[in-house]
């Protein structure tokens, strides 16, 4: 996948999930024309504890996002 499309998807993810901002995605090829981007970062709870935050994004070949899931 082209770097410009990866940067475009990452920008959308970072706007929606600031906890993973600055993380580079792990990219896996799921099927023909479909990729899985996995972002891992750390968030903070209301009482100050740190939790791991994982965002999984299914991206089509053209760079459009078809699905986003997040752990909390």
Backbone torsions as a table, in degrees:
resi	resn	phi	psi	omega
1	UNK	NA	144.3	-177.2
2	UNK	-70.1	146.6	-178.7
3	UNK	-62.2	-34.7	-179.4
4	UNK	-64.5	-36.6	178.4
5	UNK	-72.0	-37.0	176.9
6	UNK	-63.6	-43.3	178.6
7	UNK	-64.5	-37.9	179.0
8	UNK	-64.1	-46.8	179.3
9	UNK	-64.5	-43.5	-179.5
10	UNK	-61.0	-39.5	177.9
11	UNK	-60.9	-41.5	178.1
12	UNK	-65.3	-41.7	-179.9
13	UNK	-66.3	-42.6	-178.5
14	UNK	-64.8	-34.0	177.6
15	UNK	-67.5	-38.1	-177.3
16	UNK	-83.1	-32.0	-177.2
17	UNK	-130.0	83.1	-176.8
18	UNK	-64.3	-16.3	-179.9
19	UNK	-64.7	-25.4	-178.1
20	UNK	-102.8	9.1	-178.6
21	UNK	-57.8	133.0	178.8
22	UNK	89.8	-9.8	178.7
23	UNK	-82.5	138.0	175.3
24	UNK	-89.2	140.6	-175.8
25	UNK	-78.5	149.9	166.9
26	UNK	-88.2	127.0	-174.5
27	UNK	-112.5	127.0	177.8
28	UNK	-123.5	140.6	176.9
29	UNK	-82.4	115.7	-178.2
30	UNK	-85.1	-52.6	179.5
31	UNK	-154.0	-174.9	-178.7
32	UNK	-61.7	119.0	177.6
33	UNK	76.2	17.0	-178.6
34	UNK	-140.7	134.9	-177.2
35	UNK	-126.7	153.7	175.4
36	UNK	-114.0	120.3	175.8
37	UNK	-101.8	131.4	178.3
38	UNK	-121.0	119.5	177.9
39	UNK	-109.5	134.5	177.5
40	UNK	-124.9	131.8	178.7
41	UNK	-149.3	-175.7	179.5
42	UNK	-121.9	138.7	176.0
43	UNK	-119.8	171.4	-180.0
44	UNK	-121.6	134.1	177.8
45	UNK	-80.9	174.3	-179.0
46	UNK	-63.0	-30.2	-179.9
47	UNK	-92.6	10.8	173.4
48	UNK	92.5	1.4	179.3
49	UNK	-81.3	151.0	179.8
50	UNK	-94.8	134.2	176.4
51	UNK	-126.9	151.1	178.4
52	UNK	-81.9	136.7	-178.0
53	UNK	-124.3	122.8	179.6
54	UNK	-117.7	130.8	177.3
55	UNK	-119.6	125.2	178.2
56	UNK	-110.8	130.3	-175.9
57	UNK	-128.6	125.8	174.7
58	UNK	-95.0	122.9	-174.0
59	UNK	-122.4	135.3	175.8
60	UNK	-80.4	166.5	-178.7
61	UNK	-56.5	-33.3	-178.2
62	UNK	-80.3	-0.3	177.8
63	UNK	94.6	1.5	179.0
64	UNK	-84.3	145.3	-179.5
65	UNK	-88.2	127.9	177.7
66	UNK	-102.4	-23.6	-179.2
67	UNK	-160.1	141.4	174.1
68	UNK	-130.8	131.3	172.9
69	UNK	-128.0	151.2	-175.0
70	UNK	-139.9	144.2	174.4
71	UNK	-96.6	153.1	175.1
72	UNK	-146.0	NA	NA
